[in-house]
């Protein structure tokens, strides 16, 4: 099996992720911060370590700004629904995932105004178009750091500047860049970033979170037991408890911490380099396949290792089916939960065949994928 | 280590839980329902199996009514915030956990009226008091199935009848009964039940869910990618996708399914019997310890295996600290995230020392706990 669906969920995980989870569930197991006995304290320590590692990894000034959630979608919902009020305006792009678009459409029904700025055929957005969309009541720019369809990198730095010129904050969806593209919040002054644990950070599913910069206060989306201020019938203000109710996924977060350990050990730059090399290799070879249409930028400096393509007019599902059943190559096909992105690319009907790499993919696997695509093209397109 | 904090999180887990998680993360790993390749289909199957097992376990008529969430708290938030509207009235009790009380207090600020019915000193609520609290605009009775402080069983069947007489539904918080007290939705016609995966169901942390009876429609709390109807910019109506956005905790749910397998193998009745025996043994022995105050009912038929107590006026944390450090017994102390329950019991200042059993506890361990309490009492109370 050649697994090239890492933009959906990375696989395999480093062995250490697995071992950390096993150690946690076998030896710790208790509920963190809900009890003072040794197992509960150890569980609390595991949780705090994960929080510190995430904060350090992103260059966040304060671990208590790291809020753990079920997945990046829950983090985006908390950010969007917890920050915006009726009458507020938000600017977003036509390359966003439904985890941004659907909460925004829902907020629009509650009186939030939404402007979707059109991206070009490669998924790029022009910063001046973002800027033009900003109004006096714009409170948020919600932007993906890289498209989950084309891998296109978005101008996050410029978006921060544009937000700062007005009264807006930048919410950055780093689902496709966390662990894959080195960045630090020291430089990239995004106000909130929403991250999944199970993609580039190499942790297990069921983990993710929202980083909220100091001073920014949201309405909590979920309220309940926090293990702190148990005497209060109202959600406490203390961070991160204000946004973390109920028992956390301690075993998953132990795995996430180990995923980050792996990235630091290998080096984030090395991971980026390897994936960029694989992507360049793939894009170069695709040029020689008749009938192939590649979406997104050709320059690997402008993208991450997510490559969408089609073979002539063959349905993307058909190509994906052949890749899976005949060539044992796992990719994702269809619309990738991003309907506006497909309108932007003109692929609403056909969808795309999406290859997405991880550090564990090899150049040999890329060559196999190219060979398979060539053979499928030959068979269907003649 | 004698672990008696199972009401917070059960530990240890059956070996099969761990093995199912390992198998899932090593061999499946992909994102369920987000791709048609074999790993994604296997992940989808794992997810569906977990859903079917939960539905079957609770006697739910339809697996698509089982919505998986991060924890029971997220499920309760979805139920409360997704169902109630300004002007609606909700009835609840003074024994509820903050996972019910805090979302209700939050809804009260948005115009929902909340009546908290007072329970007695053992945590019981009189059905007639519940009934008296119902008004023409009562839309929900939110009730714990058993108190997380005293273990007291609540009159869920009567509450359903009371709800049916008016225009209300019953939301049952089964955090302390799921997997511990055999019940079936065939008989107990609760409209929604919120369950944790990591307590009596013996799954890992990061799992839980909400069962919603067919025909009941809620506003989704979280919106985003569902892997279905990717062409829509709005949350799809299809179940359970409407309430499940973003990548689920597939590895955790594989563990939850294995936890349920273990319960079915041992027998839910056998688990209940063993825990009731441990509780009866403990309660009987406690009678002989001078100065001990036990909260909640003495009759094991009226409670689950959660026993709160105090030793004279010694602070509950002090007793817990001694149990942990000197006797290697893990319990929870303090307020247990249920401030109203402690007001009801008169233990707001002192908190309680809470022992909670699982199937893996033994009578020898109960005897050890009794011995330890007797020694601590002798030392502090003379």
HADDOCK unambig.tbl for C-alpha pairs under 7 A between the chains (distance, minus, plus):
assign (segid A and resid 8 and name CA) (segid B and resid 31 and name CA) 5.90 0.50 0.50
assign (segid A and resid 9 and name CA) (segid B and resid 30 and name CA) 5.62 0.50 0.50
assign (segid A and resid 9 and name CA) (segid B and resid 31 and name CA) 5.55 0.50 0.50
assign (segid A and resid 11 and name CA) (segid B and resid 29 and name CA) 5.90 0.50 0.50
assign (segid A and resid 11 and name CA) (segid B and resid 30 and name CA) 6.66 0.50 0.50
assign (segid A and resid 12 and name CA) (segid B and resid 26 and name CA) 7.00 0.50 0.50
assign (segid A and resid 29 and name CA) (segid B and resid 11 and name CA) 5.90 0.50 0.50
assign (segid A and resid 30 and name CA) (segid B and resid 9 and name CA) 5.62 0.50 0.50
assign (segid A and resid 30 and name CA) (segid B and resid 11 and name CA) 6.67 0.50 0.50
assign (segid A and resid 31 and name CA) (segid B and resid 8 and name CA) 5.92 0.50 0.50
assign (segid A and resid 31 and name CA) (segid B and resid 9 and name CA) 5.57 0.50 0.50
assign (segid A and resid 35 and name CA) (segid B and resid 332 and name CA) 4.85 0.50 0.50
assign (segid A and resid 35 and name CA) (segid B and resid 333 and name CA) 6.36 0.50 0.50
assign (segid A and resid 36 and name CA) (segid B and resid 332 and name CA) 6.98 0.50 0.50
assign (segid A and resid 37 and name CA) (segid B and resid 324 and name CA) 5.57 0.50 0.50
assign (segid A and resid 37 and name CA) (segid B and resid 330 and name CA) 5.38 0.50 0.50
assign (segid A and resid 37 and name CA) (segid B and resid 331 and name CA) 6.81 0.50 0.50
assign (segid A and resid 70 and name CA) (segid B and resid 70 and name CA) 5.43 0.50 0.50
assign (segid A and resid 71 and name CA) (segid B and resid 246 and name CA) 6.39 0.50 0.50
assign (segid A and resid 71 and name CA) (segid B and resid 247 and name CA) 6.41 0.50 0.50
assign (segid A and resid 73 and name CA) (segid B and resid 224 and name CA) 6.13 0.50 0.50
assign (segid A and resid 73 and name CA) (segid B and resid 245 and name CA) 6.61 0.50 0.50
assign (segid A and resid 73 and name CA) (segid B and resid 246 and name CA) 5.19 0.50 0.50
assign (segid A and resid 74 and name CA) (segid B and resid 222 and name CA) 6.34 0.50 0.50
assign (segid A and resid 77 and name CA) (segid B and resid 222 and name CA) 5.99 0.50 0.50
assign (segid A and resid 77 and name CA) (segid B and resid 223 and name CA) 6.93 0.50 0.50
assign (segid A and resid 98 and name CA) (segid B and resid 224 and name CA) 4.90 0.50 0.50
assign (segid A and resid 98 and name CA) (segid B and resid 225 and name CA) 5.11 0.50 0.50
assign (segid A and resid 98 and name CA) (segid B and resid 233 and name CA) 6.57 0.50 0.50
assign (segid A and resid 99 and name CA) (segid B and resid 223 and name CA) 6.45 0.50 0.50
assign (segid A and resid 99 and name CA) (segid B and resid 224 and name CA) 3.62 0.50 0.50
assign (segid A and resid 99 and name CA) (segid B and resid 225 and name CA) 5.39 0.50 0.50
assign (segid A and resid 100 and name CA) (segid B and resid 224 and name CA) 6.71 0.50 0.50
assign (segid A and resid 101 and name CA) (segid B and resid 233 and name CA) 6.30 0.50 0.50
assign (segid A and resid 102 and name CA) (segid B and resid 223 and name CA) 5.69 0.50 0.50
assign (segid A and resid 102 and name CA) (segid B and resid 224 and name CA) 5.38 0.50 0.50
assign (segid A and resid 102 and name CA) (segid B and resid 233 and name CA) 5.57 0.50 0.50
assign (segid A and resid 102 and name CA) (segid B and resid 234 and name CA) 5.22 0.50 0.50
assign (segid A and resid 102 and name CA) (segid B and resid 235 and name CA) 6.19 0.50 0.50
assign (segid A and resid 103 and name CA) (segid B and resid 223 and name CA) 5.34 0.50 0.50
assign (segid A and resid 103 and name CA) (segid B and resid 224 and name CA) 6.60 0.50 0.50
assign (segid A and resid 105 and name CA) (segid B and resid 234 and name CA) 6.56 0.50 0.50
assign (segid A and resid 205 and name CA) (segid B and resid 247 and name CA) 6.92 0.50 0.50
assign (segid A and resid 205 and name CA) (segid B and resid 248 and name CA) 6.58 0.50 0.50
assign (segid A and resid 205 and name CA) (segid B and resid 249 and name CA) 4.81 0.50 0.50
assign (segid A and resid 205 and name CA) (segid B and resid 250 and name CA) 6.30 0.50 0.50
assign (segid A and resid 205 and name CA) (segid B and resid 251 and name CA) 6.66 0.50 0.50
assign (segid A and resid 206 and name CA) (segid B and resid 206 and name CA) 6.46 0.50 0.50
assign (segid A and resid 206 and name CA) (segid B and resid 248 and name CA) 5.93 0.50 0.50
assign (segid A and resid 206 and name CA) (segid B and resid 249 and name CA) 3.90 0.50 0.50
assign (segid A and resid 222 and name CA) (segid B and resid 74 and name CA) 6.33 0.50 0.50
assign (segid A and resid 222 and name CA) (segid B and resid 77 and name CA) 5.99 0.50 0.50
assign (segid A and resid 223 and name CA) (segid B and resid 77 and name CA) 6.91 0.50 0.50
assign (segid A and resid 223 and name CA) (segid B and resid 99 and name CA) 6.46 0.50 0.50
assign (segid A and resid 223 and name CA) (segid B and resid 102 and name CA) 5.70 0.50 0.50
assign (segid A and resid 223 and name CA) (segid B and resid 103 and name CA) 5.34 0.50 0.50
assign (segid A and resid 224 and name CA) (segid B and resid 73 and name CA) 6.10 0.50 0.50
assign (segid A and resid 224 and name CA) (segid B and resid 98 and name CA) 4.90 0.50 0.50
assign (segid A and resid 224 and name CA) (segid B and resid 99 and name CA) 3.60 0.50 0.50
assign (segid A and resid 224 and name CA) (segid B and resid 100 and name CA) 6.70 0.50 0.50
assign (segid A and resid 224 and name CA) (segid B and resid 102 and name CA) 5.41 0.50 0.50
assign (segid A and resid 224 and name CA) (segid B and resid 103 and name CA) 6.61 0.50 0.50
assign (segid A and resid 225 and name CA) (segid B and resid 98 and name CA) 5.11 0.50 0.50
assign (segid A and resid 225 and name CA) (segid B and resid 99 and name CA) 5.38 0.50 0.50
assign (segid A and resid 225 and name CA) (segid B and resid 337 and name CA) 5.43 0.50 0.50
assign (segid A and resid 227 and name CA) (segid B and resid 337 and name CA) 6.58 0.50 0.50
assign (segid A and resid 230 and name CA) (segid B and resid 335 and name CA) 5.96 0.50 0.50
assign (segid A and resid 230 and name CA) (segid B and resid 336 and name CA) 6.76 0.50 0.50
assign (segid A and resid 230 and name CA) (segid B and resid 337 and name CA) 4.52 0.50 0.50
assign (segid A and resid 230 and name CA) (segid B and resid 338 and name CA) 6.60 0.50 0.50
assign (segid A and resid 230 and name CA) (segid B and resid 339 and name CA) 6.30 0.50 0.50
assign (segid A and resid 231 and name CA) (segid B and resid 335 and name CA) 6.84 0.50 0.50
assign (segid A and resid 231 and name CA) (segid B and resid 339 and name CA) 4.82 0.50 0.50
assign (segid A and resid 232 and name CA) (segid B and resid 339 and name CA) 6.58 0.50 0.50
assign (segid A and resid 233 and name CA) (segid B and resid 98 and name CA) 6.58 0.50 0.50
assign (segid A and resid 233 and name CA) (segid B and resid 101 and name CA) 6.29 0.50 0.50
assign (segid A and resid 233 and name CA) (segid B and resid 102 and name CA) 5.56 0.50 0.50
assign (segid A and resid 233 and name CA) (segid B and resid 339 and name CA) 6.77 0.50 0.50
assign (segid A and resid 234 and name CA) (segid B and resid 102 and name CA) 5.21 0.50 0.50
assign (segid A and resid 234 and name CA) (segid B and resid 105 and name CA) 6.58 0.50 0.50
assign (segid A and resid 235 and name CA) (segid B and resid 102 and name CA) 6.20 0.50 0.50
assign (segid A and resid 245 and name CA) (segid B and resid 73 and name CA) 6.60 0.50 0.50
assign (segid A and resid 246 and name CA) (segid B and resid 71 and name CA) 6.40 0.50 0.50
assign (segid A and resid 246 and name CA) (segid B and resid 73 and name CA) 5.20 0.50 0.50
assign (segid A and resid 247 and name CA) (segid B and resid 71 and name CA) 6.42 0.50 0.50
assign (segid A and resid 247 and name CA) (segid B and resid 205 and name CA) 6.91 0.50 0.50
assign (segid A and resid 248 and name CA) (segid B and resid 205 and name CA) 6.58 0.50 0.50
assign (segid A and resid 248 and name CA) (segid B and resid 206 and name CA) 5.93 0.50 0.50
assign (segid A and resid 249 and name CA) (segid B and resid 205 and name CA) 4.82 0.50 0.50
assign (segid A and resid 249 and name CA) (segid B and resid 206 and name CA) 3.90 0.50 0.50
assign (segid A and resid 250 and name CA) (segid B and resid 205 and name CA) 6.30 0.50 0.50
assign (segid A and resid 251 and name CA) (segid B and resid 205 and name CA) 6.64 0.50 0.50
assign (segid A and resid 324 and name CA) (segid B and resid 37 and name CA) 5.59 0.50 0.50
assign (segid A and resid 330 and name CA) (segid B and resid 37 and name CA) 5.37 0.50 0.50
assign (segid A and resid 331 and name CA) (segid B and resid 37 and name CA) 6.80 0.50 0.50
assign (segid A and resid 332 and name CA) (segid B and resid 35 and name CA) 4.85 0.50 0.50
assign (segid A and resid 332 and name CA) (segid B and resid 36 and name CA) 6.97 0.50 0.50
assign (segid A and resid 333 and name CA) (segid B and resid 35 and name CA) 6.37 0.50 0.50
assign (segid A and resid 335 and name CA) (segid B and resid 230 and name CA) 5.98 0.50 0.50
assign (segid A and resid 335 and name CA) (segid B and resid 231 and name CA) 6.87 0.50 0.50
assign (segid A and resid 336 and name CA) (segid B and resid 230 and name CA) 6.79 0.50 0.50
assign (segid A and resid 337 and name CA) (segid B and resid 225 and name CA) 5.44 0.50 0.50
assign (segid A and resid 337 and name CA) (segid B and resid 227 and name CA) 6.58 0.50 0.50
assign (segid A and resid 337 and name CA) (segid B and resid 230 and name CA) 4.51 0.50 0.50
assign (segid A and resid 338 and name CA) (segid B and resid 230 and name CA) 6.61 0.50 0.50
assign (segid A and resid 339 and name CA) (segid B and resid 230 and name CA) 6.30 0.50 0.50
assign (segid A and resid 339 and name CA) (segid B and resid 231 and name CA) 4.84 0.50 0.50
assign (segid A and resid 339 and name CA) (segid B and resid 232 and name CA) 6.59 0.50 0.50
assign (segid A and resid 339 and name CA) (segid B and resid 233 and name CA) 6.77 0.50 0.50
